[in-house]
Amino acid sequence: MANDDLRVAVLGPGGVGGLLAALLARTGLRVTCLAGDGTARALRENGIRVRSGHYGPFTARVEADTELREPADIVIVAVKHTALDAALERVPAKKLDEDALVVPLLNGVEHPAVLRERYGVGRLAPAVIRVESTRVAPGVIEHDSPFVEVDLTGETVARDRLDRLAGALEWAGVRVRVLDGEAAALWAKMAFLAPFALLTTRYGVPLGGVRTRYREELVALVEETAAVARASGAAADPTAALARYDALPAEMKSSMQRDAEADRPLELDAIGGALLRAAERHEVAVPVATRLVRELGWSFLDSWGPGRTV
């Protein structure tokens, strides 16, 4: 099947999902966004309007529904971890082709097990995305970062299926890498995301404020998360991570911070909780992470399991 024949479904057309849906749709692919009634109606009527300094302003026409009703080749799962269980009801497994790929772009490292149980081992291609993009209204996306980068993995799927998706994303203007090693890819992002999310949310300042006013904590937390990432199979370099933080725009905010500002549920368990659970499994001391997670309203002593939210 050629790339232009791909049928793509995007579960959760928010800041990340909406941007990818629009980029793919404007290349001519058939893209169906899955969301609630109001959002689906807005997308059918107005398409997805993107405001981006990198891609320029554009509008892409997409299909939209509240549930996947026709087979799809690719399902991009781009909802927040806090909404995952309810959102998956929109994608019945029977509506996926036998060789379909389910591509989760969630934060954290524990969600692949949930999706494999639901859709099968041979369909899951976990991925990570690096982007700053926000849904400001249904079907209206503001893309603020000068990049969109995706790392695709898939230890249990054929490489040609990953390459086909990578080709479609690259044609849409996304920088893509296909990596070996799911755990390494997920933890590589986690090692960067956890310090960024926990510190910007705890202190209510963007990245520039964290790397100046809370530099000591940033350095300590980067070292802690790198240690957990290495124990989990990723090649994490604290020095490189700090250099990357220093190179990013000072006004950059984490998605967790934006959720806190909007009084939305936090992905604290998926990020902070997962970090603490992995640290315990590998017997890695993470005192700064433990304190920050507790201060943000989640106590490791409660022994909550994966999937719990605050």
Helices and strands as residue ranges (DSSP letters): G 3-5, E 7-11, H 15-25, E 30-34, H 37-46, E 48-52, E 58-60, E 63-65, E 72-77, G 81-83, H 84-87, G 88-90, G 93-95, E 96-104, H 111-119, G 121-123, E 127-130, E 133-137, E 140-143, E 149-152, H 159-171, E 175-178, H 182-203, H 207-213, H 215-231, H 238-247, H 255-261, H 268-268, I 269-273, H 274-281, H 287-295, G 300-302
